[in-house]
């Protein structure tokens, strides 16, 4: 069994789950697996994957993790933690098919329930794939120690975001141990709730693209960013104050990011496009609104490596607080080709009686756009995106 603990998942899935329950408890969604790298899966993969999914039905929040969440995740209501204690994964929400080397995975159900599937399913797909092709990780400890030392030299504050595309659970844990030991105070935490608990780290995360994708599909693309941010503030009242800026391109985001939002949110996260260009946009925005950028934070999280972090750090040069969320480069740099896969929300509806509406994502990198072409073109016309 690959996923052995209920909390082996990223914090942002739980924070989004809580917000969904508070505001959109009847919403339903569909998710779809997207194989960006065109990986060919071995024969019998779907059957083994199905076994892993079915085994997750028995996972439950441990008493120790419950106590940890109540203490560490102060932004959750007690009743939500009670709900997590009783939550069980329903494997019937996940459909898996395989034709030759092509894998098809869909998820459907109430949004507040299905939101937890994405991260563990991706982690299973990666680890199971490497297991079935006989791949072995090499130099895990040595590579992690070297990287930890380099991040420390650069002076970069960073967190580990690599659960979804890790080589394996054991590799992720060994990497985290080395980062903590050899980066000292520059290593700030992990997105993985289980590892944060086990290794006494800060669990890191706020909201994902799907939060804004839902608002765009249901309420319209012109108001998606503003409504998504307002809804987040309604739930968290200023906690978890990092706004994701690129669901419908960062240019559109900054058009709807008001002075109110700029003061309410501690910072912004970019997950696509040129990080230097984004930095300039953020600096211009804050300065125009008479806000000292040095009091705000940018979280850079798009396919980062040491060279990119060096480049960004050199350019930022103290103009704004820069921090880094680093995923696959940390948890799957062990001598194999990382899988280029995602699971994204594809449809949404307000309640079971409504018809599904397509959801899309338009980032600052066209290759990361998701959704059907007609809806993407509609969104571009509505938002005047060239």
Secondary structure, 3 states (H helix, E strand, C coil): CCCCCCCCCEHHHHHHHHHHHHHCCCCEEEEEEEECCCCCCCCCHHHHHHHHHHHHHHCCCCHHHHHHHHHHCCCCCHHHHHHHHHCCCCHHHEEEEEECCEEEEEEEEEHHHHCCHHHHHHHHHHHHHHHHHCCCCCCHHHHHHHHHHHHHHHCCEEEECCCCCCCCHHHHHHHHHHHHHHHHHHEEEECEHHHHHHCCCEECCCCCHHHHHHHHHHHCCCCHHHHHHHHHHHHHCCCCCEEECCCECHHHHHHHCCHHHHHHCCEEEECCCCHHHHHHHHHHHHHHCCCCHHHCEEEECCCCCHHHHHHHHHHHCCCCEEEEEECHHHHCCCCCCCCCEEEEEEEEECCCCCCCEECCEECCCHHHCECCHHHHHHHHHHHCCC
